[in-house]
């Protein structure tokens, strides 16, 4: 009989895992996925008006993985309707070789679509860039194959496809993992409303909540600091600002066929996306990365998402975002405006920026699997990452390179890839409390 599987978390990794397991199961009703929010789950990093879909990596493993994933974004029934091919322009900083490394990897695998753009030609090709500060910009290149998707709708559609196959989706807040010490396994979970769910295998796909969910179990098992999941992935936040566009502004950008504009390590701006009948420019600030360190009852220090509405962003973060990004990139569309709304997105970030797809190594957690580590670049893998996670759950290898990259690492500082596209390693993570002194309990 097929083992029962309980997936905790219905974000990118949880949905994809449920979808691919459902393709393999004769009876997909033996697969349950649970999340605190209805589909699509608003707190998840995967849910937003847009997410970037690209193959641009300075690392062959992830370039290949993204190239595999981009085909369903183009062509699949579930996801193709939500994808918009706009291309992207990467403005690399002076002194950085990231753009060159990305193009070299693409060219080495036979991709010839990228082209260099002279800096002085930028605002001639895209006149909406006039006024953009380019003093610190060096190499610039264009890739017409990239684009963006409506992440909330795409996630919901992919979840619906899994449910049609028979996967059961439950909306409830998980409060506890249930440890069966006698048999050395996770029995299941309990929820805030008093329900208990058990399964033969449990997949933890809770992103930035990974450490806070596992910490009580680590305490029970007296797991040493160096073997805790906090060293594998850390809850980290970045901020996005959403500027409402007038009809005239939208027409100008649409007529110019605006691509995604990557502004060095500072962040990016994504072409107009719709929400509730309005159109927005979304700025992602990649420089202001935050953590929220708390001390657990056992005295361990972990980062957890701040317990507040994600759109409640401290003024200090807003002003910094405006100063380092919004005022410099496409300033004609934000000058004299206030952002319509803001959002802090929390994700699980690995030191190597690798995904974390593995069986937990502890002997008494023999049926617990981890599917996390999006590191702010994981959403594009929604169509395919669950295939690899399903292999792991079934005890199959994904090949030596992937197994090493995605496995639990004894040395978390080894093989630091340095993707750099989000600037995560170039910028020290700062405590949330530094921006919000009113949170005295942090």
C-alpha positions in Angstrom: 0.0 0.0 0.0 1.2 3.5 -0.8 2.5 5.3 2.3 0.4 8.2 3.6 2.2 11.5 3.3 1.5 14.8 5.2 2.9 18.0 3.7 3.0 20.9 6.1 3.0 24.1 4.2 1.3 25.0 0.9 3.9 27.4 -0.6 6.2 26.7 -3.6 7.8 23.5 -2.3 4.7 22.1 -0.7 2.4 22.6 -3.7 5.0 21.2 -6.1 5.7 18.2 -4.0 2.0 17.4 -3.7 1.5 17.9 -7.4 4.3 15.5 -8.4 3.5 12.9 -5.8 -0.1 12.9 -7.1 1.2 12.0 -10.6 2.8 8.9 -9.2 0.2 7.7 -6.7 -2.6 5.4 -7.7 -4.6 6.9 -4.7 -3.6 10.5 -4.3 -6.1 10.9 -1.4 -3.3 9.4 0.7 -1.5 12.7 0.3 -2.6 15.6 2.6 -1.3 19.1 2.4 -2.0 21.5 5.3 -1.6 25.3 5.6 -2.8 28.0 7.9 -4.3 30.0 5.0 -6.7 29.1 2.2 -5.2 28.8 -1.3 -3.1 30.7 -2.2 -1.7 31.2 1.3 -1.0 34.9 1.8 2.0 34.6 4.3 3.9 32.4 1.9 6.9 33.8 0.0 5.3 32.3 -3.1 2.2 34.5 -3.1 2.4 37.9 -4.6 1.2 39.9 -7.7 4.4 38.7 -9.5 7.5 36.7 -9.3 10.4 36.7 -11.8 10.9 33.6 -14.0 14.4 33.5 -15.5 17.3 31.1 -16.4 20.0 33.6 -15.6 22.4 32.1 -13.1 26.2 32.1 -12.9 26.0 28.5 -11.8 25.4 25.6 -14.3 23.3 23.5 -11.9 20.7 26.2 -11.3 20.9 27.4 -14.9 20.0 23.9 -16.0 17.3 23.6 -13.4 15.7 26.9 -14.3 15.9 26.0 -18.0 14.0 22.8 -17.3 11.4 24.8 -15.2 10.8 27.5 -17.7 9.3 25.2 -20.3 6.1 24.6 -18.2 5.9 28.3 -17.6 5.8 28.8 -21.3 3.6 25.9 -22.3 1.8 24.0 -19.5 -2.0 24.2 -19.2 -1.7 25.0 -15.5 1.0 27.7 -15.6 1.3 29.1 -19.1 -1.8 31.3 -18.7 -0.1 33.1 -15.8 3.3 33.8 -17.4 4.3 37.0 -19.2 7.4 36.9 -21.3 8.9 40.4 -21.1 12.7 39.8 -21.0 15.0 41.2 -18.4 17.7 43.8 -18.4 20.5 43.3 -15.9 22.5 46.4 -15.0 25.6 45.1 -13.2 27.6 47.3 -10.9 31.1 48.5 -11.7 33.7 46.1 -10.5 31.3 43.1 -10.5 31.7 40.2 -12.9 28.3 38.7 -12.2 26.8 39.6 -15.6 29.8 38.1 -17.4 29.6 34.9 -15.4 25.9 34.6 -16.1 26.3 35.1 -19.8 29.2 32.7 -19.9 27.1 29.9 -18.3 24.3 30.5 -20.7 26.6 30.5 -23.7 28.4 27.3 -22.4 25.1 25.5 -22.5 24.3 26.7 -26.0 22.0 29.6 -25.2 22.8 32.6 -27.4 19.8 34.8 -26.8 21.6 37.3 -24.5 23.1 40.5 -25.9 25.2 43.3 -24.4 23.7 46.8 -24.3 26.0 49.8 -24.2 25.1 51.9 -21.1 24.6 55.0 -23.1 22.0 53.3 -25.3 19.7 52.2 -22.4 17.4 55.2 -22.3 17.3 55.4 -26.0 16.0 51.8 -26.3 13.7 52.2 -23.3 12.8 55.9 -22.9 11.1 55.3 -19.6 14.6 54.8 -18.1 15.4 58.5 -18.5 16.4 59.9 -15.1 17.7 56.5 -13.9 21.0 56.9 -12.1 23.7 54.9 -13.8 26.9 56.3 -12.4 27.7 53.0 -10.6 26.6 50.8 -13.4 29.1 48.8 -15.5 28.1 46.0 -17.8 24.5 45.7 -19.0 22.9 42.8 -20.9 19.5 41.8 -22.2 17.8 38.4 -22.1 14.5 38.3 -24.1 13.5 34.9 -22.7 12.8 35.9 -19.1 9.5 37.2 -17.7 7.2 37.3 -14.7 4.2 35.4 -13.5 1.2 36.2 -11.4 2.5 34.2 -8.4 -0.7 34.1 -6.4 -2.8 32.8 -9.3 -0.2 30.4 -10.5 0.2 28.8 -7.1 -3.5 28.4 -6.7 -3.9 26.8 -10.2 -1.1 24.3 -9.5 -2.7 23.5 -6.1 -6.0 22.9 -7.8 -4.4 20.5 -10.3 -3.0 18.5 -7.4 -6.4 18.4 -5.7 -8.1 17.3 -8.9 -5.8 14.2 -8.8 -7.1 13.5 -5.3 -4.7 15.4 -2.9 -6.5 16.6 0.2 -5.9 20.2 1.2 -6.6 21.2 4.8 -6.7 24.8 6.1 -5.6 24.9 9.7 -2.8 26.4 11.8 -0.2 23.8 12.7 1.0 24.3 16.3 3.1 21.3 16.9 5.0 18.4 15.4 4.2 15.2 17.3 7.3 13.2 18.2 7.1 9.5 18.6 10.2 8.8 20.7 9.5 5.1 21.0 9.7 4.5 17.3 12.0 7.4 16.3 9.7 9.3 14.0 7.4 12.2 13.6 3.9 10.8 14.2 2.2 13.8 12.7 1.0 17.3 13.7 -1.6 19.0 15.9 -3.5 22.1 15.0 -4.8 25.1 16.9 -8.4 24.0 16.6 -7.5 20.6 18.2 -7.2 18.4 15.2 -4.4 15.7 14.8 -3.1 14.5 11.5 -0.8 11.5 11.2 1.1 10.0 8.3 3.8 7.5 7.4 6.0 10.3 6.1 5.9 14.0 7.0 7.3 16.8 4.7 8.1 20.1 6.3 7.7 22.8 3.7 7.1 25.9 5.8 9.8 28.1 4.4 10.8 30.9 6.8 9.0 29.1 9.6 11.2 26.0 9.4 13.4 26.7 12.4 10.5 27.9 14.7 8.5 24.7 13.8 11.5 22.3 14.4 13.0 24.0 17.4 10.8 22.3 20.0 11.6 18.9 18.5 15.3 19.7 18.5 14.9 20.6 22.2 13.2 17.3 23.0 15.9 15.4 21.3 18.7 17.6 22.8 20.2 18.3 19.4 23.4 20.3 19.6 23.5 23.8 18.2 25.7 22.8 15.3 23.2 20.2 14.2 20.1 22.3 14.3 18.2 23.4 11.2 18.9 27.1 12.0 22.4 26.7 10.5 21.0 25.2 7.3 18.4 27.9 6.6 17.6 31.2 8.4 14.3 33.1 8.2 15.2 36.3 6.3 13.0 39.2 5.1 13.2 41.5 2.1 10.8 44.4 1.3 8.8 45.3 -1.8 7.1 48.6 -2.6 4.1 48.8 -4.9 3.4 52.0 -6.8 0.0 52.6 -8.4 0.1 53.6 -12.1 -2.2 56.0 -13.9 -3.7 54.9 -17.2 -1.2 57.1 -19.0 1.8 55.6 -17.2 0.6 52.1 -17.8 0.1 52.8 -21.5 3.6 54.3 -21.8 5.2 51.3 -20.2 3.1 48.8 -22.1 3.9 50.5 -25.5 7.6 50.4 -24.6 7.3 46.7 -23.8 9.0 47.2 -20.4 11.2 44.3 -19.3 12.2 43.4 -15.8 14.9 45.9 -14.8 17.6 44.6 -12.4 19.5 47.4 -10.7 22.8 45.9 -9.6 22.6 44.4 -6.1 20.1 47.1 -5.0 17.1 45.2 -6.4 14.7 45.3 -9.4 11.5 46.7 -10.7 9.0 44.4 -12.4 6.6 45.4 -15.3 3.1 46.5 -14.4 1.0 43.9 -12.7 -2.7 44.0 -11.7 -4.4 43.7 -8.3 -8.0 44.5 -7.6 -8.4 46.3 -10.9 -5.4 48.6 -10.4 -1.9 48.3 -12.0 1.3 48.6 -10.0 5.0 48.8 -10.4 6.7 46.6 -7.9 10.1 47.4 -6.6 12.1 44.7 -4.7 14.7 46.0 -2.4 17.5 43.4 -2.2 19.9 45.4 -0.1 17.8 45.7 3.1 17.7 42.1 4.3 16.4 41.6 7.8 16.3 38.9 10.4 14.3 38.7 13.6 16.3 36.9 16.3 14.4 35.5 19.2 15.5 33.3 22.1 13.7 30.0 22.5 12.6 28.6 25.9 15.7 26.4 25.8 18.0 29.4 25.2 18.7 28.8 21.5 18.7 31.8 19.2 16.8 31.6 16.0 15.3 33.9 13.4 11.6 33.8 12.9 9.2 35.9 10.8 7.9 38.9 12.7 4.4 38.3 14.2 2.7 41.1 12.4 0.8 41.8 9.2 3.2 41.6 6.3 2.1 44.9 4.9 2.9 46.7 8.2 6.4 47.8 7.2 8.4 50.1 9.5 9.1 53.6 8.2 12.8 53.1 8.5 12.7 50.3 5.9 10.5 52.4 3.7 12.8 55.4 3.7 15.8 53.2 3.0 14.1 51.5 0.1 13.2 54.9 -1.4 16.7 56.2 -1.0 18.7 53.3 -2.4 16.3 52.0 -5.1 13.0 53.8 -5.8 14.5 57.3 -6.2 17.2 56.0 -8.6 15.4 53.5 -10.9 12.5 54.8 -13.1 12.2 57.9 -10.9 9.6 59.5 -13.3 7.0 56.9 -12.1 7.5 57.4 -8.4 8.5 61.1 -8.0 6.1 62.9 -5.8 4.2 59.6 -5.0 3.8 57.4 -1.9 3.8 53.7 -2.4 0.3 52.4 -2.4 1.3 49.5 -0.1 4.4 47.7 1.1 5.2 44.1 2.0 7.9 42.2 3.9 8.5 38.8 2.3 10.0 36.2 4.5 11.9 33.2 3.1 14.3 30.5 4.3 17.8 31.5 3.2 20.7 29.0 3.1 24.3 30.2 3.4 25.0 28.6 0.0 21.7 29.8 -1.5 21.1 26.1 -2.3 17.7 24.5 -2.0 17.3 22.3 1.0 15.6 19.1 -0.2 16.5 16.1 2.0 15.6 13.6 4.7 16.4 14.9 8.2 19.6 13.2 9.2 18.7 12.6 12.9 18.0 8.9 13.6 14.9 9.7 15.6 13.4 11.8 12.8 13.5 8.9 10.3 10.3 9.8 8.5 10.8 13.6 8.4 11.7 15.4 5.2 12.6 19.0 4.5 11.6 20.9 1.4 12.7 24.5 1.9 15.6 27.0 1.2 14.0 29.1 -1.5 16.6 31.9 -0.7 14.4 34.3 -2.7 15.1 32.6 -6.0 13.1 29.4 -5.5 9.7 30.3 -6.9 10.6 29.8 -10.6 11.1 26.1 -9.8 7.4 25.6 -8.8 6.7 23.4 -11.9 9.5 20.9 -11.3 11.1 21.0 -7.8 8.4 18.6 -6.5 9.7 15.9 -8.9 13.0 15.9 -7.2 11.4 16.0 -3.7 9.2 13.1 -4.6 12.4 11.1 -5.5 13.9 11.9 -2.1 10.7 10.8 -0.3 10.8 7.6 -2.3 14.4 7.0 -1.3 15.8 7.7 -4.8 18.9 9.7 -5.7 18.7 12.8 -7.9 22.3 12.3 -8.9 25.4 13.1 -7.0 25.6 16.8 -7.8 22.0 17.5 -6.8 22.2 15.3 -3.7 25.2 17.2 -2.5 23.8 20.6 -3.3 20.4 20.0 -1.8 21.3 17.8 1.1 21.9 18.5 4.8 25.4 20.1 5.1 27.9 19.3 7.8 29.8 22.4 6.7 27.3 25.1 5.8 30.0 27.5 4.6 31.3 25.1 2.0 30.4 25.6 -1.7 29.1 29.2 -1.4 27.8 29.8 -4.9 27.6 33.5 -4.8 24.6 33.9 -7.1 24.6 37.6 -6.2 21.5 38.5 -8.2 19.7 39.5 -5.1 22.7 40.8 -3.3 22.0 38.7 -0.3 25.6 37.9 0.5 26.9 41.3 -0.2 24.7 42.9 2.4 24.8 42.0 6.1 21.4 41.0 7.5 20.1 43.5 10.0 17.8 42.9 12.9 14.2 43.9 12.4 14.3 45.7 15.8 16.8 48.2 14.4 14.0 49.6 12.3 11.2 49.2 14.8 12.3 50.2 18.3 8.7 49.9 19.6 9.0 46.1 19.5 10.5 45.8 22.9 9.9 42.1 23.1 12.1 41.2 20.1 
